[in-house]
Amino acid sequence: MTMNKNTVLAWATYIMIFVGITLIALGAFRYDDVAGWGFAAVGIGFFANAWVFNALKGRV
């Protein structure tokens, strides 16, 4: 399996989705105070970046 630019972007997208889900889960289940909102907001930001990486596949 060769690692071309589309494969690298696909792996980056999967990793960012996993980290985003983890951060949202931390915000929802681990932290009950204001820090939970911060974790959830950063998790949503990871989803937005993963969406951009997915849109870039085949164009870069």
MODELLER restraints for C-alpha pairs under 7 A, 6 or more apart:
rsr = mdl.restraints
at = mdl.atoms
rsr.add(forms.Gaussian(group=physical.xy_distance, feature=features.Distance(at['CA:6:A'], at['CA:57:A']), mean=5.25, stdev=0.5))
rsr.add(forms.Gaussian(group=physical.xy_distance, feature=features.Distance(at['CA:6:A'], at['CA:58:A']), mean=6.28, stdev=0.5))
rsr.add(forms.Gaussian(group=physical.xy_distance, feature=features.Distance(at['CA:9:A'], at['CA:53:A']), mean=5.98, stdev=0.5))
rsr.add(forms.Gaussian(group=physical.xy_distance, feature=features.Distance(at['CA:9:A'], at['CA:54:A']), mean=6.87, stdev=0.5))
rsr.add(forms.Gaussian(group=physical.xy_distance, feature=features.Distance(at['CA:9:A'], at['CA:57:A']), mean=6.35, stdev=0.5))
rsr.add(forms.Gaussian(group=physical.xy_distance, feature=features.Distance(at['CA:10:A'], at['CA:54:A']), mean=6.75, stdev=0.5))
rsr.add(forms.Gaussian(group=physical.xy_distance, feature=features.Distance(at['CA:13:A'], at['CA:50:A']), mean=4.72, stdev=0.5))
rsr.add(forms.Gaussian(group=physical.xy_distance, feature=features.Distance(at['CA:13:A'], at['CA:53:A']), mean=6.02, stdev=0.5))
rsr.add(forms.Gaussian(group=physical.xy_distance, feature=features.Distance(at['CA:13:A'], at['CA:54:A']), mean=6.26, stdev=0.5))
rsr.add(forms.Gaussian(group=physical.xy_distance, feature=features.Distance(at['CA:16:A'], at['CA:46:A']), mean=5.82, stdev=0.5))
rsr.add(forms.Gaussian(group=physical.xy_distance, feature=features.Distance(at['CA:16:A'], at['CA:47:A']), mean=6.84, stdev=0.5))
rsr.add(forms.Gaussian(group=physical.xy_distance, feature=features.Distance(at['CA:16:A'], at['CA:50:A']), mean=5.70, stdev=0.5))
rsr.add(forms.Gaussian(group=physical.xy_distance, feature=features.Distance(at['CA:17:A'], at['CA:46:A']), mean=6.79, stdev=0.5))
rsr.add(forms.Gaussian(group=physical.xy_distance, feature=features.Distance(at['CA:17:A'], at['CA:47:A']), mean=5.89, stdev=0.5))
rsr.add(forms.Gaussian(group=physical.xy_distance, feature=features.Distance(at['CA:17:A'], at['CA:50:A']), mean=6.35, stdev=0.5))
rsr.add(forms.Gaussian(group=physical.xy_distance, feature=features.Distance(at['CA:20:A'], at['CA:43:A']), mean=4.05, stdev=0.5))
rsr.add(forms.Gaussian(group=physical.xy_distance, feature=features.Distance(at['CA:20:A'], at['CA:44:A']), mean=6.43, stdev=0.5))
rsr.add(forms.Gaussian(group=physical.xy_distance, feature=features.Distance(at['CA:20:A'], at['CA:46:A']), mean=5.14, stdev=0.5))
rsr.add(forms.Gaussian(group=physical.xy_distance, feature=features.Distance(at['CA:20:A'], at['CA:47:A']), mean=5.94, stdev=0.5))
rsr.add(forms.Gaussian(group=physical.xy_distance, feature=features.Distance(at['CA:21:A'], at['CA:43:A']), mean=6.50, stdev=0.5))
rsr.add(forms.Gaussian(group=physical.xy_distance, feature=features.Distance(at['CA:23:A'], at['CA:39:A']), mean=5.49, stdev=0.5))
rsr.add(forms.Gaussian(group=physical.xy_distance, feature=features.Distance(at['CA:23:A'], at['CA:40:A']), mean=6.08, stdev=0.5))
rsr.add(forms.Gaussian(group=physical.xy_distance, feature=features.Distance(at['CA:23:A'], at['CA:43:A']), mean=5.00, stdev=0.5))
rsr.add(forms.Gaussian(group=physical.xy_distance, feature=features.Distance(at['CA:24:A'], at['CA:39:A']), mean=6.09, stdev=0.5))
rsr.add(forms.Gaussian(group=physical.xy_distance, feature=features.Distance(at['CA:24:A'], at['CA:40:A']), mean=4.36, stdev=0.5))
rsr.add(forms.Gaussian(group=physical.xy_distance, feature=features.Distance(at['CA:24:A'], at['CA:43:A']), mean=5.22, stdev=0.5))
rsr.add(forms.Gaussian(group=physical.xy_distance, feature=features.Distance(at['CA:26:A'], at['CA:39:A']), mean=6.76, stdev=0.5))
rsr.add(forms.Gaussian(group=physical.xy_distance, feature=features.Distance(at['CA:27:A'], at['CA:36:A']), mean=3.75, stdev=0.5))
rsr.add(forms.Gaussian(group=physical.xy_distance, feature=features.Distance(at['CA:27:A'], at['CA:37:A']), mean=6.14, stdev=0.5))
rsr.add(forms.Gaussian(group=physical.xy_distance, feature=features.Distance(at['CA:27:A'], at['CA:39:A']), mean=4.89, stdev=0.5))
rsr.add(forms.Gaussian(group=physical.xy_distance, feature=features.Distance(at['CA:27:A'], at['CA:40:A']), mean=5.16, stdev=0.5))
rsr.add(forms.Gaussian(group=physical.xy_distance, feature=features.Distance(at['CA:28:A'], at['CA:36:A']), mean=6.23, stdev=0.5))
